[in-house]
Amino acid sequence: MKRRNFLKSGITAAALLHIGTPGEARTVNPDLETKAFDNEVKMVGFPTLMSPYEDTISIVWQTDQPSVGWVEYGTDEKCSQKQETQHNGLAEFFHVHKVTLRGLKPGTTYYFRTCIESPLAEELRPVVKTDPQSFKTLNSKAGTISFGIINDTHENQPVLDRIQQINKDFKPDFLCWNGDQINDPSSEKQITTALLNPTKQAFTSGTPLVYVRGNHDTRGSWASQLSRYLSVPNGAYYYHFIHGPVAFTVLDTGEDKPDQHKYCKGRTRFEPYRDEQAIWLDRALSRKDMKRAAFNVVLLHIPLFTKSGWDSPDSRGKWLAILQKHKVDLLISGHTHTYEFVKPGEITESSEWLDWNKKTKVKASIPQLVGGGPKLEGEEFATYIKGEASAKELKISVLDMKGNTLDTYTFPGSKNPKI
């Protein structure tokens, strides 16, 4: 029997992950003689790094059929360590694979490759592997950091392509996708395309992804299945992490309408969910490590303050006092499709919670940045928010889709911890 040709190291990850003819994206066990299998599993798109922390990170990828998957990783390209997902003695068998690497070292570069094994071969089980790729873990002791933030992409391909290039050029430590990635998910294919394979090249270019859920991500017949296709810390859409001098808190604003609104059709329970987050939020921001951070930044899809009136009155009513108590420095949101920066003391429009045609005046008390989107240009032009921070300064720059810097905002660091 003939041995199959081995994948050469010069092949790029993009070429390796492209779906093609049998043998195009394959490396096999050299100790086994193999033959072609009609039902051999293939990889779809690119692996996505999610939920980065100092000591953990998750890797999510898709195959064209259910299979067994694992990750080989290490501090060099040999990737001599292995991690897989198993439940009750069985390896996870699905076509979307999620593996979390634990026990990692802060601020360290790791290499990894995703691996899959066909469950349909009766005698031999050929293994498909990607070329080694790399990531760097977060580090709470880092002196300087960078991060990117996007929002309201709404499956708009030209915008996603431009974001992919801007992010590749900037190379931030992580990229936050701040809500409304999907237009009311109604099928599995829509979810996997929007989240895992939104562009023809690796969307985040190896940058770990921080996910924030938007109101459109909560709509549609498949919205409740979203968590099967991505990774969020501890399976929750609200969480916190620290990177360098910045403590980040992610909140889930949910729907932009009351639970009893006729549009929600009895499907939502976001008002008690926000109560739950309020209890958690006070505890999270009370942590000593969060208080010691030079800056506290909150990421949430629907803004608490906006001149457009498309805010979340219920979120503001339940969370604002807690955010003020803990001296949060900046809120970063999306949702309105209109880029704006609201300074403390400015008067904003707020929608009446039970009647969206009525507006009330609200004075902003925390700086609020709202990203634009989801178009290349025009009134609803998309933005890419660049963040750079040291203990002395947090600098936020807002770019359009041509890469032009529209505005830059700086926040001086506090010499005294917020304790």
Phi, psi and chi 1 to 4 in degrees:
 res  aa     phi    psi   chi1   chi2   chi3   chi4
   1 MET       -  146.0  -62.0  174.9   66.2      -
   2 LYS   -83.2  141.6  -66.7 -177.2  178.8  180.0
   3 ARG   -79.3  147.6  -71.9 -177.0 -178.5  -89.8
   4 ARG   -80.6  143.7 -171.7  174.7  -58.6  166.2
   5 ASN   -64.7  141.7  -70.0  -29.3      -      -
   6 PHE   -86.8  150.7  -60.3  115.0      -      -
   7 LEU   -67.8  129.5 -172.0   67.2      -      -
   8 LYS   -84.6  145.7  -56.6 -142.8 -178.0 -142.9
   9 SER   -64.4  -18.3   59.4      -      -      -
  10 GLY   -75.2  -13.0      -      -      -      -
  11 ILE   -71.2  133.5  -63.4  178.2      -      -
  12 THR   -75.1  162.2   64.5      -      -      -
  13 ALA   -62.5  -37.0      -      -      -      -
  14 ALA   -63.0  -44.3      -      -      -      -
  15 ALA   -67.4  -37.8      -      -      -      -
  16 LEU   -65.0  -34.0  176.9  141.0      -      -
  17 LEU   -90.4   -4.0  -72.4  169.2      -      -
  18 HIS   -69.8  137.4  173.3   70.7      -      -
  19 ILE   -74.7  126.5  -60.6  175.1      -      -
  20 GLY  -150.8 -154.4      -      -      -      -
  21 THR   -72.5  154.7   57.6      -      -      -
  22 PRO   -54.4  131.6  -26.5   35.3      -      -
  23 GLY    97.5  -15.3      -      -      -      -
  24 GLU   -69.5  -38.8  178.3 -176.2    7.3      -
  25 ALA  -123.2   61.9      -      -      -      -
  26 ARG  -143.6  137.8  176.2 -172.2  -61.0  111.4
  27 THR  -126.6  145.6 -173.5      -      -      -
  28 VAL  -126.7  166.2  -61.9      -      -      -
  29 ASN   -69.3  117.0 -172.7  -25.9      -      -
  30 PRO   -66.6  -12.9   24.0  -33.1      -      -
  31 ASP   -84.7   -6.4  -64.1  -34.9      -      -
  32 LEU  -113.9  139.9  -65.0  177.7      -      -
  33 GLU   -85.3  139.1  -68.9 -174.3  -28.2      -
  34 THR  -130.2  162.9   61.6      -      -      -
  35 LYS  -136.3  163.2   61.2 -178.9 -179.9  179.8
  36 ALA   -72.2  139.9      -      -      -      -
  37 PHE  -117.3  128.9  -65.8   99.6      -      -
  38 ASP   -61.1  -33.1  -67.8  -23.2      -      -
  39 ASN   -99.9   20.7  -68.3  -38.6      -      -
  40 GLU   -62.9  136.6 -174.5  175.0  -20.3      -
  41 VAL   -72.5  146.6   65.1      -      -      -
  42 LYS  -128.0  151.7  -58.9  179.5 -176.4   67.5
  43 MET   -82.0  147.0  -65.0 -165.7 -174.1      -
  44 VAL  -116.3  122.0  177.5      -      -      -
  45 GLY    70.1 -136.8      -      -      -      -
  46 PHE  -133.1  148.5  -51.0   88.0      -      -
  47 PRO   -69.8  142.8   23.8  -32.1      -      -
  48 THR  -117.2  128.2  -58.8      -      -      -
  49 LEU   -85.7  129.8  -62.6  160.1      -      -
  50 MET  -136.2  160.5  -67.8 -173.3  178.2      -
  51 SER    52.0   59.3  -59.0      -      -      -
  52 PRO   -74.5  140.2   30.2  -36.1      -      -
  53 TYR  -139.0 -177.3  -84.7   85.1      -      -
  54 GLU   -65.8  -37.9  -74.2 -168.2  -42.9      -
  55 ASP  -120.0    0.0   56.5   -7.2      -      -
  56 THR  -141.5  157.9   66.9      -      -      -
  57 ILE  -159.0  150.4 -162.0  166.4      -      -
  58 SER  -111.5  146.2  -65.1      -      -      -
  59 ILE  -123.1  126.4  -58.5  167.2      -      -
  60 VAL  -123.0  133.1 -174.0      -      -      -
  61 TRP  -151.9  168.5   74.3   99.7      -      -
  62 GLN  -123.0  147.3 -176.4 -176.2    3.8      -
  63 THR  -124.3  165.5   50.4      -      -      -
  64 ASP   -79.8   -5.3   67.6  -21.2      -      -
  65 GLN  -158.9  161.9   57.5 -174.6  -74.8      -
  66 PRO   -56.3  139.3  -26.9   36.4      -      -
  67 SER  -159.5  175.2   58.4      -      -      -
  68 VAL   -96.4  130.4  174.3      -      -      -
  69 GLY  -130.7  151.8      -      -      -      -
  70 TRP  -153.0  171.5   65.9   91.0      -      -
  71 VAL  -121.5  131.2  172.4      -      -      -
  72 GLU  -103.8  134.1  -63.9  174.8   -7.9      -
  73 TYR  -152.1  169.7   68.9  102.4      -      -
  74 GLY   170.1 -178.7      -      -      -      -
  75 THR   -86.7    2.5   53.1      -      -      -
  76 ASP  -139.6  174.9   56.6   42.6      -      -
  77 GLU   -72.6   -2.9  -67.2 -168.9   11.9      -
  78 LYS   -69.7  -26.5  -66.7 -179.8 -179.2  178.2
  79 CYS    48.8   59.0  -60.6      -      -      -
  80 SER   -82.4   -8.4   56.3      -      -      -
  81 GLN   -99.1  157.5  -64.4  174.4  -94.5      -
  82 LYS  -135.8  140.1  176.7 -178.9  176.5  180.0
  83 GLN  -140.7  135.2 -177.3   62.6   51.3      -
  84 GLU  -137.8  171.8   62.1 -177.9   -5.7      -
  85 THR  -108.1  128.2  -57.5      -      -      -
  86 GLN  -139.2  151.8   60.8   84.0   23.6      -
  87 HIS  -132.4  122.8  -61.7  -72.0      -      -
  88 ASN    50.9   44.6  -59.2  -41.1      -      -
  89 GLY    86.6   -1.0      -      -      -      -
  90 LEU  -118.1  136.8  -68.8  174.4      -      -
  91 ALA   -64.4  141.5      -      -      -      -
  92 GLU   -61.3  134.5 -169.5  169.8   70.3      -
  93 PHE  -126.0   96.9 -179.6   72.2      -      -
  94 PHE  -156.0  173.2 -165.1   46.4      -      -
  95 HIS  -102.3   -0.4   57.5  -83.5      -      -
  96 VAL  -119.9  121.2  173.0      -      -      -
  97 HIS  -107.2  134.2  -54.2  -91.2      -      -
  98 LYS  -130.0  117.2  -66.5 -168.4  -70.0 -173.5
  99 VAL  -126.5  129.9  173.5      -      -      -
 100 THR  -106.0  124.7  -60.9      -      -      -
 101 LEU   -90.5  128.8  -52.4 -177.3      -      -
 102 ARG  -121.3  165.8  -53.1 -178.1 -171.4  -81.0
 103 GLY    71.0   25.8      -      -      -      -
 104 LEU   -80.8  164.0  -53.8  178.4      -      -
 105 LYS   -98.4  141.3  -63.6  178.8 -179.2  179.3
 106 PRO   -61.8  145.5  -20.6   32.3      -      -
 107 GLY    56.8   33.5      -      -      -      -
 108 THR  -117.2  138.5  -58.3      -      -      -
 109 THR   -83.0  127.6  -63.2      -      -      -
 110 TYR  -120.4  151.7  -75.5   87.3      -      -
 111 TYR  -110.0  148.1  -64.8   85.1      -      -
 112 PHE  -149.9  158.3   76.4   96.0      -      -
 113 ARG  -141.5  141.6   54.2  176.3  169.5 -115.9
 114 THR   -89.6  144.2   54.1      -      -      -
 115 CYS  -133.6  142.1  -48.5      -      -      -
 116 ILE  -136.0  153.6   52.1  174.8      -      -
 117 GLU  -132.5  130.5 -166.8  171.1   27.5      -
 118 SER   -71.7  130.5  172.5      -      -      -
 119 PRO   -90.4    1.7   35.0  -35.5      -      -
 120 LEU  -100.3  -10.2  -59.8  177.5      -      -
 121 ALA   -79.9  130.2      -      -      -      -
 122 GLU   -77.0  -36.5  -66.1 -178.6    1.5      -
 123 GLU  -107.3  -49.7  -62.9  178.1   -0.1      -
 124 LEU  -116.9  145.0  -59.5  174.3      -      -
 125 ARG  -119.2   88.6  -61.7  163.7   65.8   86.0
 126 PRO   -61.1  141.0   21.4  -32.4      -      -
 127 VAL  -105.6  132.9  173.2      -      -      -
 128 VAL  -108.7  129.6 -179.0      -      -      -
 129 LYS  -131.0  147.9  -61.1 -177.0  179.0 -176.9
 130 THR   -86.3  162.7   61.8      -      -      -
 131 ASP   -65.9  153.7  -82.5  -15.2      -      -
 132 PRO   -61.4  136.5  -24.4   34.9      -      -
 133 GLN  -124.2  173.2  -59.3  171.2   64.0      -
 134 SER  -134.2  159.6   64.5      -      -      -
 135 PHE  -150.6  165.6   65.3   86.5      -      -
 136 LYS  -124.7  130.6 -170.2  174.1 -177.0  179.5
 137 THR   -69.8  156.7   50.6      -      -      -
 138 LEU   -69.7  165.2  -58.8 -172.6      -      -
 139 ASN  -150.3  112.0 -176.8    6.8      -      -
 140 SER   -67.5  -15.8   61.9      -      -      -
 141 LYS  -100.4    5.1  -64.2 -179.0 -179.5  179.4
 142 ALA   -63.0  138.6      -      -      -      -
 143 GLY   -73.9  -38.5      -      -      -      -
 144 THR  -133.3  147.0   58.8      -      -      -
 145 ILE  -139.7  168.1   67.3  163.9      -      -
 146 SER  -142.0  152.8   63.2      -      -      -
 147 PHE  -155.2  154.6   56.1   92.7      -      -
 148 GLY  -118.8  152.5      -      -      -      -
 149 ILE  -138.0  130.3  -58.5  176.3      -      -
 150 ILE  -129.2  164.2   57.5  175.1      -      -
 151 ASN  -161.1  158.7   58.0  -87.6      -      -
 152 ASP    51.8   48.1  -65.2  -83.2      -      -
 153 THR   -77.5  -27.6   47.3      -      -      -
 154 HIS    49.4   38.2  -74.0  -73.2      -      -
 155 GLU    61.6   24.2  -56.2  179.4   55.2      -
 156 ASN   -82.8  105.6 -171.8  -36.5      -      -
 157 GLN   -60.0  -47.9 -164.7   63.3   57.9      -
 158 PRO   -59.1  -38.1  -26.0   36.7      -      -
 159 VAL   -67.9  -43.5  166.4      -      -      -
 160 LEU   -61.1  -39.7  -69.9  164.1      -      -
 161 ASP   -63.6  -40.7  -69.6  -21.3      -      -
 162 ARG   -69.2  -41.1  -77.1  -60.6  -56.0  142.4
 163 ILE   -60.9  -41.4  -73.3  172.9      -      -
 164 GLN   -58.1  -41.3 -168.3  -86.2  -24.0      -
 165 GLN   -72.4  -43.2 -174.0   58.7   53.6      -
 166 ILE   -60.6  -43.1  -66.9  172.1      -      -
 167 ASN   -66.2  -37.5 -169.1   68.8      -      -
 168 LYS   -64.4  -38.6 -176.1  178.1 -179.9 -179.9
 169 ASP   -72.7  -38.6  -66.7  -21.1      -      -
 170 PHE   -75.1  -39.1 -180.0   37.7      -      -
 171 LYS    55.1   59.8  -62.2  179.0 -179.0  177.7
 172 PRO   -73.2  166.1   31.2  -36.8      -      -
 173 ASP   -67.9  -32.3  -61.6  -24.0      -      -
 174 PHE  -154.9  161.1   69.3   84.6      -      -
 175 LEU  -120.3  124.8  176.4   67.5      -      -
 176 CYS   -95.6  126.2  169.8      -      -      -
 177 TRP  -100.2  100.2 -149.2  -18.6      -      -
 178 ASN   -89.9   50.2 -155.0    0.1      -      -
 179 GLY    95.2  155.0      -      -      -      -
 180 ASP    59.1   52.0  -80.0    7.1      -      -
 181 GLN   -75.6  -29.8  -64.4   84.8  -10.3      -
 182 ILE  -122.3  143.5  -49.2  175.9      -      -
 183 ASN   -89.4   87.6  -65.6  -38.0      -      -
 184 ASP    50.8   77.4  -54.4    4.5      -      -
 185 PRO   -53.7  122.7   16.5  -28.9      -      -
 186 SER  -125.1    2.9   58.4      -      -      -
 187 SER  -157.9  159.6   70.0      -      -      -
 188 GLU   -63.5  -43.5 -179.0 -180.0   62.1      -
 189 LYS   -60.4  -39.7 -177.0  177.3 -179.9 -179.7
 190 GLN   -61.0  -41.6 -176.8 -174.9    5.8      -
 191 ILE   -67.4  -50.3  -67.7  174.6      -      -
 192 THR   -65.3  -35.6   55.1      -      -      -
 193 THR   -68.4  -46.5  -60.3      -      -      -
 194 ALA   -68.0  -37.1      -      -      -      -
 195 LEU   -93.7  -42.5  -71.9 -179.7      -      -
 196 LEU  -101.1  -28.8  -58.9  179.6      -      -
 197 ASN  -136.4   54.4  -54.8  -60.5      -      -
 198 PRO   -74.7  -18.1   27.5  -34.8      -      -
 199 THR  -132.8  165.6   51.9      -      -      -
 200 LYS   -72.3  -22.6  -67.1 -179.3 -179.8  179.4
 201 GLN  -108.0  169.7  -62.4  179.8   -3.4      -
 202 ALA   -58.8  116.9      -      -      -      -
 203 PHE   -59.3  -47.2  179.8   57.3      -      -
 204 THR   -92.6    0.6   59.2      -      -      -
 205 SER    50.7   42.6  -59.9      -      -      -
 206 GLY    84.0   -0.6      -      -      -      -
 207 THR   -80.0  128.0  -54.6      -      -      -
 208 PRO   -60.1  143.1  -24.7   34.6      -      -
 209 LEU  -106.3  127.9 -174.2   66.1      -      -
 210 VAL  -101.7  120.8  170.0      -      -      -
 211 TYR  -100.2  132.0  176.8   82.6      -      -
 212 VAL  -122.6  129.7 -178.3      -      -      -
 213 ARG   -82.3  136.6 -169.7  166.1   66.2  164.0
 214 GLY  -105.8  171.8      -      -      -      -
 215 ASN   -66.5  -35.3   59.3  -59.8      -      -
 216 HIS   -71.7  -22.7  -81.7  -83.9      -      -
 217 ASP   -73.7  -15.0  -53.2  -38.6      -      -
 218 THR   -94.9   -2.5   71.0      -      -      -
 219 ARG  -101.8  166.7  -59.9  174.6 -179.1  175.8
 220 GLY    93.2  159.1      -      -      -      -
 221 SER   -69.1  -17.0   57.4      -      -      -
 222 TRP  -106.9    6.8  -85.0   72.8      -      -
 223 ALA   -59.7  -36.3      -      -      -      -
 224 SER   -71.5  -12.6   62.7      -      -      -
 225 GLN   -95.7    1.0  -57.5  -62.0  -45.6      -
 226 LEU   -56.2  -39.0 -162.1   61.7      -      -
 227 SER   -65.1  -16.5   61.8      -      -      -
 228 ARG   -72.2  -17.7  -61.3 -174.9   68.4 -176.0
 229 TYR  -115.7   10.6  -56.2   94.0      -      -
 230 LEU  -150.5  174.6   53.5   79.4      -      -
 231 SER  -124.4  125.0  175.7      -      -      -
 232 VAL  -126.0  148.7  -73.6      -      -      -
 233 PRO   -56.6  127.4  -27.0   36.6      -      -
 234 ASN    57.3   21.7  -60.1  -45.8      -      -
 235 GLY    70.8   12.7      -      -      -      -
 236 ALA  -111.8  148.8      -      -      -      -
 237 TYR   -89.7    7.4  -68.0  110.4      -      -
 238 TYR  -130.2  134.4   56.5   92.5      -      -
 239 TYR  -167.4  176.1   50.0   94.7      -      -
 240 HIS  -140.9  158.7   62.9   81.0      -      -
 241 PHE  -159.1  162.0   61.0   97.3      -      -
 242 ILE  -123.8  133.2  -60.5  172.4      -      -
 243 HIS  -136.1  115.8 -175.6   39.2      -      -
 244 GLY    59.3 -132.3      -      -      -      -
 245 PRO   -84.0    4.0   31.1  -34.9      -      -
 246 VAL  -115.5  128.9 -175.3      -      -      -
 247 ALA   -97.6  123.5      -      -      -      -
 248 PHE  -106.6  135.8  -65.2   91.2      -      -
 249 THR  -122.9  126.4  -55.8      -      -      -
 250 VAL  -104.1  127.5  172.9      -      -      -
 251 LEU  -120.6  153.6  -68.0  170.7      -      -
 252 ASP  -111.6  104.1 -174.9   -0.8      -      -
 253 THR   -77.7  -14.3   47.9      -      -      -
 254 GLY    68.0 -143.1      -      -      -      -
 255 GLU   -73.2  158.1 -101.9  -67.7    1.7      -
 256 ASP   -96.5   12.6   62.5   -1.9      -      -
 257 LYS  -130.1  155.1  -61.2  172.2  178.9   62.7
 258 PRO   -61.3  153.0  -18.6   30.6      -      -
 259 ASP   -57.8  -33.1  -71.8  -20.2      -      -
 260 GLN   -85.3    0.3   63.0  -91.9   44.1      -
 261 HIS   -63.3  142.1 -166.5  -78.1      -      -
 262 LYS   -61.2  -27.6   62.1 -179.2 -179.4  179.6
 263 TYR   -66.0  -32.6  178.6   85.1      -      -
 264 CYS   -73.9  -20.3  -64.7      -      -      -
 265 LYS    52.8   35.4  -59.6  177.3 -179.3  178.1
 266 GLY    74.8   10.6      -      -      -      -
 267 ARG   -93.1  -12.0   62.1 -176.2  172.2   83.5
 268 THR  -110.3  151.4   64.4      -      -      -
 269 ARG  -137.6   45.0  -54.3  -69.8 -173.6  -85.8
 270 PHE   -78.9  -24.3  -76.5  116.7      -      -
 271 GLU   -66.1  -48.7  -71.3  164.8   54.9      -
 272 PRO   -67.3  -27.6   19.4  -31.4      -      -
 273 TYR   -64.9  -37.0  178.7   61.2      -      -
 274 ARG   -71.6  -32.6  -65.5 -173.4 -165.6   98.9
 275 ASP   -60.9  -43.8  -69.2  -31.4      -      -
 276 GLU   -59.9  -43.2  171.5 -172.2  -44.7      -
 277 GLN   -66.7  -33.9  -69.9 -176.8   71.5      -
 278 ALA   -61.4  -43.3      -      -      -      -
 279 ILE   -62.8  -46.4  -63.3  170.7      -      -
 280 TRP   -63.5  -41.2  169.9   87.4      -      -
 281 LEU   -59.8  -45.3  179.2   62.4      -      -
 282 ASP   -62.1  -41.1 -166.8   30.3      -      -
 283 ARG   -66.8  -42.7  -67.4  173.7  179.3  169.3
 284 ALA   -64.6  -45.2      -      -      -      -
 285 LEU   -74.7  -12.0  -66.0  179.2      -      -
 286 SER   -85.1  -10.6  -64.9      -      -      -
 287 ARG   -61.2  141.1  -69.1  170.7   52.3  103.4
 288 LYS   -62.0  -38.5  -71.8 -175.5  178.6 -179.6
 289 ASP   -68.0  -32.6   55.4  -10.2      -      -
 290 MET   -69.9  -39.5  -62.6  -73.6  -77.8      -
 291 LYS   -69.9  -30.3  -74.7 -177.8  170.4  -67.9
 292 ARG   -74.5  -17.7  -71.1 -164.7 -177.4  103.5
 293 ALA   -62.7  144.0      -      -      -      -
 294 ALA   -65.6  -30.2      -      -      -      -
 295 PHE  -137.1  145.1  -57.5   95.9      -      -
 296 ASN  -119.7  117.2  -93.3  -87.6      -      -
 297 VAL  -118.2  134.0  173.6      -      -      -
 298 VAL  -111.2  129.3  174.7      -      -      -
 299 LEU  -107.8  120.4  -53.2  168.7      -      -
 300 LEU  -152.9  143.2   67.6  171.0      -      -
 301 HIS   -69.0  -53.3  178.2   65.6      -      -
 302 ILE   -88.7  128.4  -56.3  178.1      -      -
 303 PRO   -70.9  154.6   25.4  -33.4      -      -
 304 LEU   -85.8  -23.9  -58.1 -170.7      -      -
 305 PHE  -135.4  130.0  -55.9  106.0      -      -
 306 THR  -161.3  145.4  171.9      -      -      -
 307 LYS   -78.7  -11.2  -62.7  171.3 -174.0  176.7
 308 SER   -81.0  -20.1   71.4      -      -      -
 309 GLY    90.2   -7.8      -      -      -      -
 310 TRP   -90.3   69.1  -70.9   98.3      -      -
 311 ASP  -109.9 -169.5   57.7   -8.8      -      -
 312 SER  -123.7   88.8  178.1      -      -      -
 313 PRO   -57.8  -36.6  -22.6   33.6      -      -
 314 ASP   -67.8  -41.1 -166.4   50.9      -      -
 315 SER   -63.6  -44.9  -62.5      -      -      -
 316 ARG   -62.4  -43.0 -174.6  177.1   58.9 -114.0
 317 GLY   -64.0  -31.1      -      -      -      -
 318 LYS   -96.0  -22.4  -68.5  173.0  178.0  176.8
 319 TRP  -113.5  -25.0  -57.7  -18.5      -      -
 320 LEU   -59.9  -45.6 -178.4   57.3      -      -
 321 ALA   -60.2  -35.8      -      -      -      -
 322 ILE   -69.5  -42.5  -60.0  170.4      -      -
 323 LEU   -64.7  -38.6  -61.2  173.1      -      -
 324 GLN   -67.6  -41.6  -68.7  172.9  -39.3      -
 325 LYS   -56.6  -39.2  168.9 -174.4  171.6 -177.5
 326 HIS   -96.8   11.2  -65.6  -75.7      -      -
 327 LYS    56.3   50.4  -58.1  178.1 -177.5  178.2
 328 VAL   -63.3  137.3  164.1      -      -      -
 329 ASP   -85.2  -33.2  -63.6  -74.8      -      -
 330 LEU  -158.4  138.7  177.5   63.6      -      -
 331 LEU  -107.5  133.3  -50.2  171.8      -      -
 332 ILE  -125.2  124.1  -57.0 -179.7      -      -
 333 SER  -137.0 -175.8  -56.4      -      -      -
 334 GLY  -137.5 -128.9      -      -      -      -
 335 HIS    80.8  -45.9 -175.5   60.9      -      -
 336 THR   -80.5  -14.1   69.2      -      -      -
 337 HIS    66.3   15.5  -65.5 -171.9      -      -
 338 THR  -132.4  118.5  -55.9      -      -      -
 339 TYR   -68.5  132.0  155.5   57.9      -      -
 340 GLU  -159.9  157.2   63.5  175.5  -37.8      -
 341 PHE  -125.9  123.1 -177.9   76.2      -      -
 342 VAL  -107.6  124.3 -179.7      -      -      -
 343 LYS   -91.2  151.8  -61.3  177.5 -178.3  178.2
 344 PRO   -57.2  136.4  -26.6   35.9      -      -
 345 GLY    97.3  -17.9      -      -      -      -
 346 GLU   -73.1  147.6  -75.1 -165.5   81.9      -
 347 ILE   -90.8  127.2  -56.8  -59.4      -      -
 348 THR  -119.6  165.7   63.8      -      -      -
 349 GLU   -92.6  138.8  -68.1  -78.2  -20.7      -
 350 SER  -130.8  139.2  178.9      -      -      -
 351 SER   -80.7  138.9  -59.8      -      -      -
 352 GLU   -63.4  133.0  -71.6  -77.2   -6.1      -
 353 TRP   -61.0  -34.7 -170.3 -132.0      -      -
 354 LEU  -102.1   -5.0  -62.3  178.3      -      -
 355 ASP  -146.2  100.7 -172.5  -13.5      -      -
 356 TRP   -71.0  -11.1  -79.2   91.3      -      -
 357 ASN   -81.6  -13.2  -66.9  -42.8      -      -
 358 LYS  -100.5  140.0  -65.8 -178.6  179.8  179.7
 359 LYS  -123.5  147.1  -54.5  -67.5 -177.9 -178.6
 360 THR  -127.2  161.1   56.7      -      -      -
 361 LYS   -92.8  133.9  -57.8  -66.8 -176.8 -179.0
 362 VAL  -132.6  133.4  173.2      -      -      -
 363 LYS   -88.7  126.0 -178.5 -175.7  -71.2 -171.8
 364 ALA   -69.3  141.8      -      -      -      -
 365 SER  -122.9   -9.3   56.7      -      -      -
 366 ILE  -134.3  139.2  -59.9  175.6      -      -
 367 PRO   -54.8  132.8  -25.4   34.4      -      -
 368 GLN  -128.0  118.0  169.1   79.9   73.4      -
 369 LEU  -104.0  131.7  175.7   61.1      -      -
 370 VAL  -121.9  119.8 -178.0      -      -      -
 371 GLY   -78.1  155.8      -      -      -      -
 372 GLY   -91.9 -171.0      -      -      -      -
 373 GLY   141.2  168.1      -      -      -      -
 374 PRO  -113.7   32.7   36.6  -30.5      -      -
 375 LYS  -112.4  159.9  -60.1  179.2 -179.7  179.0
 376 LEU   -64.2  -37.3  -76.2  175.3      -      -
 377 GLU  -155.5  179.5   53.9 -171.3    0.4      -
 378 GLY    94.3 -167.0      -      -      -      -
 379 GLU   -61.1  -36.5 -173.6  176.1  -10.3      -
 380 GLU  -105.0   48.0  -65.1 -174.5  -19.5      -
 381 PHE   -69.8  143.6   67.5   88.5      -      -
 382 ALA   -79.5  158.1      -      -      -      -
 383 THR  -130.8  158.1   56.6      -      -      -
 384 TYR  -123.3  121.4 -175.7  103.4      -      -
 385 ILE   -99.4  121.7  -62.0  170.4      -      -
 386 LYS  -101.7  128.3  -66.9  173.5   60.4  174.9
 387 GLY  -116.7  134.2      -      -      -      -
 388 GLU  -137.8  133.4  -61.1  166.4  -72.5      -
 389 ALA  -144.1  144.6      -      -      -      -
 390 SER  -130.4  178.5   66.8      -      -      -
 391 ALA   -63.9  -22.9      -      -      -      -
 392 LYS   -88.2  -27.5  -65.8 -178.5  178.5  179.7
 393 GLU  -156.4  139.9  179.9 -177.6   84.5      -
 394 LEU  -110.2  119.6  170.3   63.3      -      -
 395 LYS  -114.1  126.3 -176.5  171.4   75.0  171.3
 396 ILE  -118.0  121.7  -57.4  -68.3      -      -
 397 SER  -115.1  140.7  -58.1      -      -      -
 398 VAL  -112.5  123.7 -178.6      -      -      -
 399 LEU  -113.0  149.3  -78.1   61.5      -      -
 400 ASP   -89.9 -176.8   63.5   17.0      -      -
 401 MET   -77.2   -4.9  -70.6  -64.6   97.8      -
 402 LYS   -91.2   -2.7  -65.9  179.3 -179.5  179.5
 403 GLY    88.3    5.1      -      -      -      -
 404 ASN   -76.4  137.4  -60.4  -41.4      -      -
 405 THR   -81.7  119.8  -60.4      -      -      -
 406 LEU   -86.5  -45.2  -55.2  176.4      -      -
 407 ASP  -152.8  155.4  -68.5  -64.6      -      -
 408 THR  -132.0  131.9  -62.5      -      -      -
 409 TYR  -119.6  134.8  -51.8   95.0      -      -
 410 THR  -120.3  142.5   57.4      -      -      -
 411 PHE  -126.3  121.6  -58.6   83.8      -      -
 412 PRO   -74.0  143.5   26.1  -32.9      -      -
 413 GLY   -74.4  152.5      -      -      -      -
 414 SER   -90.0  133.2  172.4      -      -      -
 415 LYS   -72.4  -22.9  -66.5 -178.2  179.8  179.5
 416 ASN  -108.1  129.3  -59.7  -46.9      -      -
 417 PRO   -58.8  150.2  -20.1   32.2      -      -
 418 LYS   -81.2   64.7  -58.7  179.3  179.7   72.5
 419 ILE  -118.3      -  -64.1  177.4      -      -
